[in-house]
Amino acid sequence: GINAEYGGTGVYDNMQCYLDKYNVDNAMELFSYTLFHEDPVPFYSLCKDVKYPAETAKPTLAHYFIRLLSDKGVLLRNYTQNIDMLQSKTGIPDEKVFEVHGSFRSGWCTKCPATYTEEELKEYIMSGEVGYCTDCEEGGVIKPGIVMFGEPLPNSYICKISGDEGKCDLLIVMGTSLSVGPVNQIPNSVPPSTPRLLMNMEKVCIDESKKMNLNAPLFFFDHPDNKTDVFMGGPVDESVKVLAEKVGWLEELLALQNEMS
């Protein structure tokens, strides 16, 4: 897998050289559409150095657990904020995955309707030069199909989550700080009686008020009236292994990972 963005060793923590080189204040600005619109060079430079070398990354056991849920016919949807497309490498059907922040599987011109394939996009980025559209006279920049800071999420997200939230009978949240909205509201979008399992290195969005405010993105692990929220601490891969063993799927899960690897 790829190091977590907020885990201390991920993309956001290892880019001080880019911030210094391009005189950018923080990582969010580097990933902002405002900066991309003004000067796409920093983003293209980052993509060349970080994104495509990371293509050697392989799905982890947690990714294959999600694939197994799909194979068992119990996966309603996998919402992911990651743009690494590792879910696709496991063979999860495309219709079961919603990449909330987009991906690099396509790109488009910022000035005209022209679109570009994943391979075309990769060729532009790996050339070390900013990709400019060859189909329009305005010289639009080719933008990867990811959602940058300052851009709205696609309308399809609202449509999809609105259709799924009432159908969810178990919500599993894996490896996240739940600090970026509106995706961090997903735990509160499911019916109040829905069990919610957080697999994470640490508890996040904990209710400390003891008031069980259902309108905030909070878990109620330690609340005396909690009947829905469960926390599994530690590496997510280890947590899914424990869960798979409890439901009798561990052998199948390990075999799937071995087969796909």
VOBA-1610 file (N, C-alpha, C; in pm, whole numbers, padded with zeros to 5 digits, always signed):
BEGIN
Gly+00082-00119+00000Gly+00000+00000+00000Gly+00086+00126+00000Ile+00020+00240-00002Ile+00087+00369-00001Ile+00073+00429+00138Asn+00178+00490+00188Asn+00174+00549+00322Asn+00057+00643+00338Ala-00004+00637+00456Ala-00120+00722+00483Ala-00082+00869+00477Glu-00171+00949+00424Glu-00144+01092+00408Glu-00119+01160+00541Tyr-00188+01114+00645Tyr-00180+01183+00774Tyr-00103+01100+00877Gly-00031+01000+00832Gly+00031+00908+00927Gly+00171+00946+00969Gly+00223+01059+00926Gly+00356+01099+00967Gly+00463+01063+00868Thr+00432+00974+00773Thr+00531+00935+00673Thr+00472+00937+00533Gly+00357+01000+00518Gly+00290+00998+00389Gly+00323+01117+00302Val+00247+01131+00193Val+00271+01234+00094Val+00274+01372+00156Tyr+00176+01400+00244Tyr+00166+01534+00300Tyr+00283+01568+00393Asp+00351+01466+00443Asp+00458+01491+00540Asp+00596+01494+00477Asn+00606+01459+00349Asn+00737+01446+00286Asn+00755+01542+00168Met+00694+01657+00174Met+00699+01746+00059Met+00753+01885+00092Gln+00826+01896+00200Gln+00880+02027+00235Gln+00967+02084+00124Cys+01034+01993+00052Cys+01121+02040-00057Cys+01039+02109-00166Tyr+00916+02058-00190Tyr+00830+02121-00291Tyr+00779+02256-00241Leu+00745+02262-00114Leu+00695+02387-00057Leu+00803+02494-00065Asp+00926+02455-00035Asp+01037+02551-00040Asp+01068+02591-00184Lys+01070+02493-00272Lys+01107+02519-00411Lys+01011+02615-00479Tyr+00882+02598-00453Tyr+00781+02679-00522Tyr+00722+02788-00433Asn+00782+02807-00316Asn+00739+02913-00225Asn+00589+02902-00194Val+00551+02782-00155Val+00412+02754-00121Val+00404+02732+00030Asp+00299+02781+00092Asp+00289+02779+00237Asp+00265+02641+00296Asn+00177+02564+00232Asn+00143+02435+00290Asn+00098+02337+00181Ala+00081+02211+00222Ala+00046+02106+00127Ala-00092+02128+00065Met-00185+02180+00143Met-00319+02204+00089Met-00313+02304-00026Glu-00229+02405-00013Glu-00215+02503-00121Glu-00153+02439-00244Leu-00057+02350-00222Leu+00008+02282-00333Leu-00092+02198-00411Phe-00192+02143-00340Phe-00295+02060-00404Phe-00421+02141-00437Ser-00413+02271-00432Ser-00533+02353-00455Ser-00552+02382-00604Tyr-00679+02395-00642Tyr-00709+02429-00781Tyr-00667+02572-00811Thr-00668+02659-00710Thr-00626+02798-00731Thr-00482+02803-00780Leu-00394+02731-00713Leu-00253+02730-00754Leu-00237+02661-00890Phe-00310+02551-00909Phe-00302+02480-01036Phe-00343+02571-01152His-00447+02650-01129His-00495+02742-01233His-00391+02852-01260Glu-00326+02898-01154Glu-00225+03004-01171Glu-00094+02951-01226Asp-00053+02835-01175Asp+00075+02777-01216Asp+00070+02626-01195Pro+00051+02548-01300Pro+00041+02403-01286Pro+00175+02332-01268Val+00285+02405-01280Val+00417+02342-01271Val+00440+02269-01139Pro+00412+02330-01022Pro+00436+02258-00896Pro+00361+02125-00888Phe+00235+02126-00930Phe+00156+02003-00922Phe+00210+01897-01017Tyr+00242+01936-01139Tyr+00297+01840-01236Tyr+00429+01783-01186Ser+00511+01866-01125Ser+00639+01821-01072Ser+00618+01719-00961Leu+00524+01747-00873Leu+00494+01656-00763Leu+00443+01522-00815Cys+00353+01528-00913Cys+00297+01406-00970Cys+00405+01317-01031Lys+00498+01378-01101Lys+00604+01299-01163Lys+00689+01229-01058Asp+00719+01298-00949Asp+00808+01245-00847Asp+00741+01150-00749Val+00609+01166-00732Val+00540+01090-00628Val+00439+00991-00683Lys+00351+01037-00771Lys+00239+00954-00812Lys+00281+00831-00888Tyr+00353+00847-00996Tyr+00380+00732-01082Tyr+00487+00639-01028Pro+00588+00689-00955Pro+00676+00593-00887Pro+00599+00505-00788Ala+00487+00559-00735Ala+00406+00483-00639Ala+00321+00375-00707Glu+00327+00368-00839Glu+00250+00266-00911Glu+00296+00125-00874Thr+00415+00114-00820Thr+00464-00017-00778Thr+00396-00065-00650Ala+00324+00026-00584Ala+00252-00011-00462Ala+00146-00116-00493Lys+00129-00207-00401Lys+00031-00314-00419Lys-00080-00302-00316Pro-00198-00352-00350Pro-00306-00352-00252Pro-00265-00429-00127Thr-00317-00387-00014Thr-00289-00456+00112Thr-00400-00555+00142Leu-00385-00625+00253Leu-00488-00722+00291Leu-00622-00655+00311Ala-00621-00529+00357Ala-00746-00455+00377Ala-00819-00435+00245His-00745-00405+00138His-00807-00390+00007His-00871-00522-00037Tyr-00801-00632-00012Tyr-00856-00762-00053Tyr-00974-00803+00034Phe-00979-00754+00155Phe-01096-00779+00239Phe-01219-00713+00177Ile-01202-00593+00126Ile-01313-00524+00060Ile-01355-00602-00065Arg-01256-00652-00139Arg-01287-00736-00255Arg-01365-00860-00213Leu-01326-00920-00101Leu-01396-01039-00053Leu-01540-01007-00015Leu-01560-00891+00047Leu-01697-00848+00077Leu-01781-00840-00049Ser-01718-00791-00157Ser-01788-00783-00285Ser-01818-00922-00340Asp-01720-01011-00332Asp-01739-01147-00381Asp-01850-01219-00305Lys-01864-01186-00177Lys-01966-01249-00094Lys-02105-01187-00116Gly-02109-01079-00194Gly-02236-01015-00224Gly-02289-00926-00114Val-02201-00883-00021Val-02247-00800+00090Val-02192-00658+00085Leu-02113-00627-00016Leu-02060-00491-00029Leu-02158-00403-00105Leu-02212-00305-00036Leu-02301-00209-00102Leu-02220-00110-00183Arg-02119-00050-00119Arg-02032+00046-00188Arg-01905+00066-00106Asn-01796+00089-00175Asn-01670+00127-00112Asn-01642+00273-00149Tyr-01662+00362-00053Tyr-01630+00503-00073Tyr-01486+00525-00029Thr-01404+00579-00116Thr-01265+00603-00082Thr-01223+00745-00118Gln-01144+00805-00030Gln-01087+00937-00059Gln-00951+00924-00127Asn-00899+00802-00133Asn-00768+00781-00195Asn-00778+00794-00347Ile-00669+00839-00407Ile-00665+00856-00553Ile-00567+00757-00616Asp-00529+00653-00539Asp-00426+00560-00585Asp-00479+00446-00672Met-00610+00428-00676Met-00676+00327-00759Met-00637+00184-00719Leu-00595+00164-00595Leu-00556+00030-00552Leu-00675-00065-00545Gln-00795-00010-00521Gln-00912-00097-00520Gln-00928-00169-00654Ser-00904-00096-00762Ser-00918-00154-00895Ser-00822-00270-00916Lys-00704-00262-00854Lys-00605-00368-00870Lys-00648-00499-00805Thr-00745-00492-00714Thr-00792-00614-00648Thr-00901-00682-00728Gly-00958-00611-00824Gly-01065-00669-00903Gly-01205-00636-00853Ile-01217-00543-00760Ile-01350-00500-00717Ile-01420-00437-00836Pro-01543-00476-00866Pro-01615-00415-00979Pro-01622-00263-00967Asp-01604-00194-01079Asp-01602-00048-01079Asp-01727+00012-01015Glu-01842-00054-01038Glu-01966+00003-00987Glu-01976-00006-00835Lys-01889-00084-00773Lys-01890-00098-00628Lys-01797+00002-00559Val-01717+00074-00637Val-01620+00168-00582Val-01657+00310-00623Phe-01658+00401-00527Phe-01678+00543-00559Phe-01556+00618-00510Glu-01477+00666-00606Glu-01357+00743-00574Glu-01397+00889-00555Val-01421+00924-00428Val-01479+01054-00396Val-01393+01169-00446His-01263+01154-00436His-01172+01260-00479His-01111+01232-00616Gly-01178+01145-00692Gly-01135+01119-00828Gly-01012+01030-00834Ser-00948+01029-00952Ser-00830+00945-00972Ser-00753+00995-01094Phe-00646+00923-01126Phe-00565+00956-01242Phe-00602+00869-01362Arg-00718+00805-01358Arg-00753+00718-01469Arg-00798+00796-01593Ser-00814+00927-01577Ser-00849+01012-01691Ser-00814+01157-01657Gly-00819+01243-01759Gly-00795+01385-01739Gly-00871+01464-01843Trp-00875+01594-01826Trp-00947+01676-01923Trp-00886+01815-01931Cys-00920+01883-02039Cys-00870+02017-02062Cys-00948+02117-01977Thr-00877+02217-01925Thr-00942+02318-01841Thr-01011+02426-01923Lys-00997+02419-02056Lys-01054+02523-02142Lys-01158+02471-02240Cys-01153+02342-02271Cys-01246+02286-02369Cys-01290+02147-02324Pro-01383+02084-02394Pro-01436+01953-02350Pro-01344+01834-02375Ala-01226+01855-02429Ala-01137+01744-02462Ala-01102+01661-02338Thr-01098+01529-02354Thr-01061+01438-02246Thr-00937+01359-02286Tyr-00869+01306-02185Tyr-00745+01232-02208Tyr-00747+01103-02126Thr-00692+00998-02184Thr-00691+00869-02117Thr-00584+00864-02009Glu-00588+00760-01930Glu-00488+00743-01824Glu-00347+00737-01881Glu-00330+00665-01991Glu-00197+00653-02052Glu-00149+00787-02110Glu-00240+00860-02171Glu-00203+00992-02225Glu-00163+01086-02112Leu-00239+01081-02004Leu-00210+01166-01889Leu-00073+01131-01830Lys-00047+01004-01817Lys+00081+00959-01763Lys+00197+01007-01850Glu+00179+00999-01981Glu+00285+01041-02073Glu+00318+01188-02055Tyr+00215+01271-02041Tyr+00238+01414-02020Tyr+00313+01438-01888Ile+00267+01374-01781Ile+00326+01398-01650Ile+00471+01350-01644Met+00497+01233-01699Met+00631+01176-01692Met+00729+01248-01785Ser+00679+01328-01876Ser+00768+01404-01965Ser+00840+01515-01889Gly+00788+01549-01772Gly+00847+01657-01694Gly+00798+01795-01733Glu+00706+01798-01828Glu+00651+01926-01875Glu+00502+01931-01849Val+00449+02049-01833Val+00304+02066-01817Val+00235+02024-01946Gly+00128+01947-01932Gly+00053+01902-02048Gly-00048+02007-02092Tyr-00038+02046-02219Tyr-00134+02141-02274Tyr-00219+02073-02380Cys-00345+02110-02382Cys-00441+02048-02472Cys-00403+02073-02617Thr-00413+01969-02698Thr-00383+01980-02841Thr-00509+01999-02924Asp-00625+02002-02856Asp-00752+02010-02930Asp-00812+02150-02931Cys-00760+02241-02849Cys-00822+02373-02844Cys-00719+02482-02872Glu-00769+02597-02912Glu-00681+02708-02947Glu-00643+02793-02827Glu-00708+02768-02713Glu-00682+02850-02594Glu-00565+02798-02511Gly-00512+02685-02549Gly-00398+02631-02476Gly-00431+02589-02336Gly-00544+02522-02319Gly-00584+02478-02186Gly-00490+02374-02128Val-00474+02378-01997Val-00390+02281-01928Val-00468+02152-01908Ile-00402+02039-01922Ile-00466+01910-01898Ile-00461+01882-01748Lys-00578+01867-01690Lys-00589+01844-01546Lys-00629+01699-01519Pro-00555+01632-01430Pro-00596+01496-01390Pro-00735+01498-01329Gly-00803+01386-01339Gly-00940+01378-01290Gly-00952+01361-01142Ile-00876+01439-01066Ile-00885+01434-00920Ile-00949+01564-00871Val-01008+01556-00753Val-01070+01674-00693Val-00965+01744-00608Met-00930+01865-00646Met-00831+01941-00572Met-00898+02024-00463Phe-00819+02070-00368Phe-00874+02158-00266Phe-00931+02283-00333Gly-01052+02319-00291Gly-01118+02434-00351Gly-01215+02397-00461Glu-01214+02270-00503Glu-01308+02223-00604Glu-01423+02150-00535Pro-01543+02162-00590Pro-01655+02088-00531Pro-01648+01941-00569Leu-01707+01858-00486Leu-01718+01717-00522Leu-01817+01703-00637Pro-01803+01597-00716Pro-01897+01578-00827Pro-02039+01559-00776Asn-02135+01605-00855Asn-02276+01588-00818Asn-02312+01441-00799Ser-02242+01355-00869Ser-02271+01212-00860Ser-02247+01159-00718Tyr-02161+01227-00640Tyr-02138+01182-00503Tyr-02265+01197-00420Ile-02328+01312-00430Ile-02451+01336-00354Ile-02558+01236-00395Cys-02569+01211-00524Cys-02670+01116-00573Cys-02642+00976-00520Lys-02515+00937-00524Lys-02480+00801-00483Lys-02497+00781-00333Ile-02445+00873-00253Ile-02454+00856-00108Ile-02598+00866-00061Ser-02677+00949-00127Ser-02819+00962-00090Ser-02894+00832-00114Gly-02854+00762-00219Gly-02919+00635-00249Gly-02871+00520-00162Asp-02748+00531-00110Asp-02689+00420-00034Asp-02713+00428+00115Glu-02724+00549+00170Glu-02720+00564+00315Glu-02831+00487+00387Gly-02949+00482+00329Gly-03059+00411+00393Gly-03052+00261+00379Lys-02966+00211+00290Lys-02954+00068+00265Lys-02844+00003+00347Cys-02763+00083+00413Cys-02647+00033+00485Cys-02688-00033+00616Asp-02652-00162+00635Asp-02682-00227+00762Asp-02556-00256+00843Leu-02439-00218+00790Leu-02313-00221+00866Leu-02217-00127+00795Leu-02162-00031+00870Leu-02065+00062+00814Leu-01927+00031+00871Ile-01831+00003+00781Ile-01694-00021+00823Ile-01609+00096+00775Val-01543+00162+00869Val-01457+00277+00840Val-01312+00233+00864Met-01227+00250+00763Met-01090+00200+00772Met-00986+00310+00754Gly-00890+00314+00842Gly-00770+00393+00825Gly-00790+00537+00781Thr-00848+00620+00865Thr-00877+00758+00826Thr-00877+00849+00948Ser-00847+00975+00925Ser-00857+01074+01033Ser-00998+01133+01040Leu-01079+01106+00938Leu-01214+01164+00929Leu-01211+01316+00950Ser-01112+01379+00890Ser-01096+01523+00908Ser-01139+01604+00786Val-01169+01537+00676Val-01203+01607+00552Val-01350+01586+00519Gly-01422+01697+00508Gly-01564+01689+00472Gly-01582+01699+00322Pro-01699+01662+00273Pro-01813+01611+00349Pro-01809+01461+00373Val-01702+01394+00330Val-01695+01249+00345Val-01696+01209+00492Asn-01642+01294+00580Asn-01641+01259+00722Asn-01782+01258+00782Gln-01881+01297+00703Gln-02020+01292+00751Gln-02087+01158+00720Ile-02019+01072+00642Ile-02079+00944+00607Ile-02121+00863+00730Pro-02038+00856+00837Pro-02083+00780+00954Pro-02215+00827+01012Asn-02247+00954+00992Asn-02373+01005+01046Asn-02486+01002+00944Ser-02456+00956+00823Ser-02560+00953+00720Ser-02639+00823+00723Val-02584+00722+00790Val-02654+00594+00796Val-02759+00599+00906Pro-02858+00510+00904Pro-02960+00510+01009Pro-02896+00496+01148Pro-02953+00562+01250Pro-02895+00562+01386Pro-02874+00423+01445Ser-02951+00326+01398Ser-02939+00190+01454Ser-02832+00107+01383Thr-02767+00164+01282Thr-02668+00089+01203Thr-02538+00071+01282Pro-02489-00052+01296Pro-02358-00073+01360Pro-02248-00004+01280Arg-02153+00059+01350Arg-02042+00130+01285Arg-01911+00079+01345Leu-01828+00023+01260Leu-01700-00034+01302Leu-01586+00052+01250Leu-01504+00103+01340Leu-01387+00181+01302Leu-01261+00098+01322Met-01190+00072+01211Met-01059+00007+01216Met-00954+00115+01193Asn-00875+00143+01295Asn-00784+00257+01286Asn-00673+00242+01389Met-00565+00314+01370Met-00458+00313+01468Met-00502+00378+01598Glu-00593+00474+01587Glu-00642+00542+01706Glu-00787+00583+01686Lys-00855+00610+01794Lys-00993+00656+01788Lys-00995+00798+01732Val-01090+00825+01646Val-01108+00960+01591Val-01255+01000+01605Cys-01277+01131+01604Cys-01413+01184+01613Cys-01489+01123+01731Ile-01426+01127+01846Ile-01487+01067+01965Ile-01581+01167+02031Asp-01695+01118+02075Asp-01788+01202+02150Asp-01737+01217+02293Glu-01698+01339+02329Glu-01651+01364+02464Glu-01753+01444+02546Ser-01861+01482+02479Ser-01962+01563+02548Ser-02059+01477+02627Lys-02065+01348+02591Lys-02158+01254+02653Lys-02305+01290+02626Lys-02326+01369+02520Lys-02464+01409+02488Lys-02520+01333+02368Met-02438+01252+02303Met-02477+01174+02186Met-02547+01262+02083Asn-02476+01365+02038Asn-02527+01455+01935Asn-02516+01386+01800Leu-02626+01342+01745Leu-02625+01265+01620Leu-02600+01351+01498Asn-02589+01482+01514Asn-02566+01571+01400Asn-02418+01602+01379Ala-02333+01550+01466Ala-02189+01573+01453Ala-02122+01443+01409Pro-02009+01453+01338Pro-01940+01331+01292Pro-01865+01265+01407Leu-01939+01203+01499Leu-01879+01148+01619Leu-01910+00999+01634Phe-01817+00930+01700Phe-01842+00793+01745Phe-01865+00797+01896Phe-01941+00699+01945Phe-01978+00697+02085Phe-01923+00573+02155Phe-01797+00540+02126Phe-01740+00416+02177Phe-01755+00401+02328Asp-01727+00506+02400Asp-01722+00497+02547Asp-01848+00549+02616His-01950+00580+02537His-02074+00630+02596His-02149+00514+02661Pro-02203+00534+02779Pro-02271+00425+02849Pro-02392+00369+02773Asp-02452+00450+02686Asp-02567+00403+02610Asp-02531+00356+02470Asn-02401+00345+02440Asn-02357+00303+02306Asn-02399+00159+02277Lys-02468+00140+02167Lys-02508+00005+02124Lys-02469-00021+01979Thr-02399+00074+01916Thr-02372+00060+01773Thr-02225+00070+01735Asp-02145+00141+01812Asp-02008+00174+01768Asp-01903+00082+01830Val-01816+00029+01742Val-01709-00061+01785Val-01577-00011+01729Phe-01473-00014+01811Phe-01340+00028+01768Phe-01243-00090+01771Met-01173-00111+01659Met-01066-00209+01652Met-00936-00133+01629Gly-00852-00125+01732Gly-00729-00049+01722Gly-00614-00129+01666Gly-00521-00058+01599Gly-00404-00122+01543Gly-00402-00113+01392Pro-00301-00174+01328Pro-00293-00172+01181Pro-00418-00233+01120Val-00470-00170+01016Val-00595-00215+00956Val-00582-00356+00901Asp-00468-00389+00843Asp-00449-00524+00788Asp-00465-00630+00896Glu-00417-00601+01016Glu-00431-00696+01126Glu-00576-00704+01171Ser-00645-00592+01168Ser-00785-00590+01211Ser-00874-00670+01116Val-00851-00654+00986Val-00934-00730+00890Val-00903-00879+00901Lys-00780-00912+00937Lys-00745-01054+00955Lys-00822-01112+01072Val-00832-01037+01180Val-00908-01082+01297Val-01055-01096+01262Leu-01110-00998+01193Leu-01252-01002+01157Leu-01280-01118+01063Ala-01193-01137+00963Ala-01212-01246+00868Ala-01209-01382+00939Glu-01120-01393+01037Glu-01112-01520+01111Glu-01240-01545+01190Lys-01296-01439+01247Lys-01417-01454+01328Lys-01537-01499+01246Val-01541-01459+01119Val-01655-01498+01034Val-01622-01617+00944Gly-01504-01675+00964Gly-01468-01795+00890Gly-01417-01772+00749Trp-01365-01652+00724Trp-01320-01618+00588Trp-01169-01604+00576Leu-01094-01625+00683Leu-00952-01593+00680Leu-00877-01671+00573Glu-00900-01798+00564Glu-00830-01880+00465Glu-00860-01830+00324Glu-00986-01797+00300Glu-01028-01745+00170Glu-00964-01610+00140Leu-00955-01526+00242Leu-00896-01394+00225Leu-00748-01404+00190Leu-00674-01486+00262Leu-00532-01501+00236Leu-00506-01564+00100Ala-00594-01656+00061Ala-00581-01719-00070Ala-00605-01619-00182Leu-00701-01530-00160Leu-00730-01425-00260Leu-00613-01332-00276Gln-00555-01289-00165Gln-00438-01202-00173Gln-00322-01272-00244Asn-00299-01397-00212Asn-00191-01473-00273Asn-00213-01491-00422Glu-00337-01518-00461Glu-00372-01537-00601Glu-00352-01408-00683Met-00393-01295-00627Met-00386-01169-00700Met-00247-01109-00698Ser-00165-01149-00602Ser-00030-01094-00592Ser+00066-01164-00687
//
